Amino acid sequence: MIERALKGNEKYWGWVGLLLLLIGVGFACYIYQLYNGLGITGMSRDISWGVYIAQFTYLVGVAASAVMLVIPKYLHNYKKYTNVVIFGEFLAIAAVTMCMLFIIVDIGQPARVLNVLLHPTPNSILFWDMIVLNGYLIINVIVGWNTLLADKKDVPSPGWVKPFIYLSIPWAASIHTVTAFLYAGLPGRHLWLTAIMAPRFLASAFASGPSLLILLLLLVKSVSKFDPGKEAIQSLAKTVCYAMIINVFFLCMEFFTAFYSNIPGHMYSLQYLFAGLHGHDRLVPWMWTSAFLAVVGIFIMLVPPLRKQTAYLVLGCASIFLSTWIDKGVGLVIGGFIPNPFETVTEYYPTFPEIAISIAIWAIGALVLTILYKIAISVREEQQMA
Amino acid sequence: MKASRREFLKLAGVSALFGLGANAAFELLTPGALEASSEVAHGAAHGEAAEGVQAATRWAMVIDVRKCILQEDCQDCVLACNSTHNIPTVGNPKEEIKWIWKDTFEHLFPDQHSQYVDEGLEGKAFPVMCNHCQYPPCVRVCPTKATFKRPDGIVMMDMHRCIGCRFCMAACPYGARSFNWRDPRKYFEGKEAMLNPEQPTRTKGVVEKCTFCPERLAKGLEPACVEACKKRKSDCLIFGNLNDPESEVRKILRKRTSIRRKPELGTQPSVFFLV
């Protein structure tokens, strides 16, 4: 199986080489961070989590979204997803891998990370997050790999895999719910202290993950002989559309509660993000870009003649992917820390090494995905030839 | 081996500091109290006080704001703490390590700032520190029990267990926790003489905060900040046992009006401000 990842044309190796280069640069920066401490990042005593934890949060959503293929395929026997469900599962594997790496690079004493296992603490949500993320990774490795093995031999997946497939459905919901609980249970952080956090996380996950998957499938189609099928992609696009509308609806509810109640603490973070607070407005252009892209994305996905044209579909998916990335991968985590407990504003700017490390982790994810997709595509191509 | 009672006390205090022998220190500090609340002390090192059982001791700090604002330029409590606990002068406010520091009424009580009644307090700074909450959110979220509540109410840090995830910093609604963004020992280079050899320095990548000086409590002394304040005869800081109705803190809380930071969050701080 794995040998299929070792055979490729020049473009394939060029891409792998580029990823390795990015990983190398990031790794060097990580060594620098390990040596000097997290002071080399833009984080501070007020903004004590930054890009790393924000990327982690976003990618948990991408990982959870595989369930949007698994449910139709395995619960409703939706045949159009038969050939693409594996790509969703492999995307989940790559995303969870990135999640774990983003946690590791954020830790001040990474050598002590096993203390989480040595001193298990069920009252800490981080403890449960570790359990559900590792569990989800294992489930997807088992399911993905066995599905592919069965496909290769053109037989149905072995019966013992079925329970794991069904387990992956609630488990996907659990990873993003638990990740939302990391934030939603903290007193004194008004932006996060909301019961709708977990539902909103799931909605934005089911928009961002499948939109990324559509982009990936279109890319796969253009670089290989494997065709995921028009209907599969259009069905996914509808999922993205519904999920994104629900996500935006939930965001509007946050605005209503904060501004109609007129409670200062509840308004401050949203004010900071969308209008600026005490003269600090670094994230305002970002958040309005996110809002604009959300509207553009929803419009394209909602109108069938637009959605059915590949160029518009790409634009719509890219808009939604970027919109949710800014919302969750930038605004949510940073905005939650502003204002600080003294109601003053400290802003956050990521540093070069911090960004290089983040890019390297995305590159590791892309590399894992490339290898897994290369194997899956080769198997699909062999099937189509046969 | 001959060990005097004093040396034994010292040892017990230090081991209590690292959460190794909190039981022993507790027993020495308030003899007999352990039996009275054996359930509380059970598994004390990293445990929490059992619900419904009144612990014999709950250490608390009362800050007389009215007295303190008269001493505008005084930093005695802060400096005493810094030198006792080897807290570096970082310089960069984004990376500061703070156990006790002075801040203004508006910053410390952003929700209670009133346009008219606070005129006497406006812009005036007074000390603040970890609240040693009865229900500490930081302890609730810590994934390794590196921060934990002792039976005497002190919220403690095990700096050798902390992995530096900073979940506690996100959870603390009071901004009382500091992270070592860089190697703190670096700030003492060439100034090693300033270090207090009886107290540890920290390593990079761990969180720290006010501890109410348990190593001093174990010797029957008050926290370093309180001692410094008394030395100046300002008497703005009053430290004592909240669970003893006859303690100094309880007496003054009966007499004067006090407020606590963000009481609506239900954390039940052990730091009171007399206004």
Interface residues (C-beta under 8 A of the other chain):
Chain A: N36 G37 L38 G39 M43 S44 R45 D46 S48 W49 I103 D106 I107 G108 Q109 P110 R112 V113 N115 V116 L118 H119 T121 N123 S124 I125 L126 F127 M130 L182 Y183 G185 L186 P187 G188 R189 G265 G336 F337 N340 P341 F342 E343 T344 T346
Chain B: K94 E95 E96 K98 D103 E106 H107 L108 P110 D111 P137 R140 V141 C142 P143 T144 K145 A146 R161 C162 I163 G164 C165 R166 F167 M169 A170 A171 C172 P173 Y174 G175 R177 S178 F179 N180 W181 R182 D183 T203 K204 G205 V206 V207 K262 L265 G266 T267
